[in-house]
Amino acid sequence: MRAIELILDEARWAPSGDNTQPWRFEVLDDTRAIIHGFDTRHECVYDLDGHASQLAHGILLETLSIAATKHGCRTEIRHLDELEDGLHQRYEITLIRSDAVTPSPLADYLRERSGQRRPMKTQPLSPDSVKALEEAAHPLHVQWFATAAERWKIARLNFSNAEVRLTIKEAYEVHRRVIEWGTCFSEDRIPEAAVGIDPLTARLMKWVMGSWSRVEFFNTWLAGTLAPRLQLDLLPGFMCGAHACLNADCPTDTIERRVVAGRAIARFWLTCAQRGLQLQPEMTPLIFARYVRKNRVFTSNTAANELAQRNHKALANSCQIDAERAVWLCRVGLGAQPKSRSLRKSLAELMQRHG
């Protein structure tokens, strides 16, 4: 396998929302490749205007650049164009071999990095880890929520946003599609064991999610959202070392700025893995807040839209998060390595034939 293919084989382990892997690779020659990026805005309520996918493109490009250092190469990345439909981006990657290039200290963690949806230890992050993570996130700035009171505020914010997430049909369609039930590993979805709920709740959820009418009945009459919200949002939200909000100097209102932000997120996440920390993204509050800021109705559920409005106010007033500059929200902490995780499609499946 050529160096360009070996590097792409490492880069494919970049994380993406719900493991969608919104990219395909096209090898041009021994030193050049095209990354065909796409987004899921028309099929995923969490991908407003393709922004989540474009952040993932940045994560992929940084992962690729770090992988290239293992082969004594630096990368030149050029944004070629945005196709007319606005859904697709193309990036040309050129490898440049140099004796001055040494392997990045993050390169050994490209495949190891994963998300941890279960509770972590509440042990505070060490000052060295905080400093390393802040340096890795540059040019983004890290806003920490580390005290018990601060963690509780973010946990309650997630708990409330989860009520929106679990009561709208638009999100139900996404959840039904992206969870692979009865598995510990999945190449193109989230395996059941990695969702973060206990086996009994998982069996119930699988049955309930068999139809939207069941979901509505359970939510209306049997407090159907309570158990998953407690297990996925409130308890893990408090049981962690800290929450981190990565903020930009200005709104990330262009593709280029979102790609730069995604590259910083990649370094932040890999640095967590390097320092033995677990991480889980918490993007729902920021995504729903952006719908509110843009005055965009994202669901036919009137109550959910009203709750999203209240959550947007809580984001600013209670948590002191500037939704205009906030790029990424996550929780981090010490804890066991997850026993279940999303895998990736093979390199062959992600390849697009030249021409």
Salt bridges, closest charged atoms under 4 A:
GLU5 OE2 - ARG2 NH2 3.24
ASP9 OD1 - ARG12 NE 2.61
ASP9 OD2 - ARG111 NH2 3.17
GLU10 OE2 - LYS70 NZ 3.24
GLU10 OE1 - ARG111 NE 3.59
GLU26 OE1 - HIS36 NE2 2.53
GLU26 OE2 - HIS354 ND1 2.70
ASP29 OD2 - ARG32 NE 2.93
ASP30 OD1 - ARG2 NH1 2.93
ASP39 OD2 - ARG41 NH2 2.86
ASP49 OD2 - ARG290 NH2 3.29
ASP49 OD1 - ARG296 NH2 2.93
GLU62 OE1 - ARG263 NE 2.63
GLU62 OE2 - ARG267 NH1 3.46
GLU76 OE2 - ARG74 NH1 3.80
ASP81 OD2 - ARG90 NH2 2.95
ASP85 OD2 - HIS88 ND1 3.03
GLU92 OE2 - ARG32 NH1 3.28
GLU92 OE1 - ARG78 NH2 2.90
GLU163 OE1 - ARG229 NH2 3.56
GLU173 OE1 - ARG176 NH2 2.69
GLU180 OE1 - ARG189 NH2 3.57
ASP188 OD1 - ARG189 NE 3.61
ASP233 OD2 - ARG165 NH2 3.06
ASP249 OD1 - HIS141 NE2 2.56
ASP253 OD1 - ARG257 NH1 2.74
GLU256 OE2 - HIS79 ND1 3.00
GLU282 OE1 - HIS243 ND1 2.85
ASP322 OD2 - ARG325 NE 3.32
GLU324 OE2 - ARG293 NE 3.46
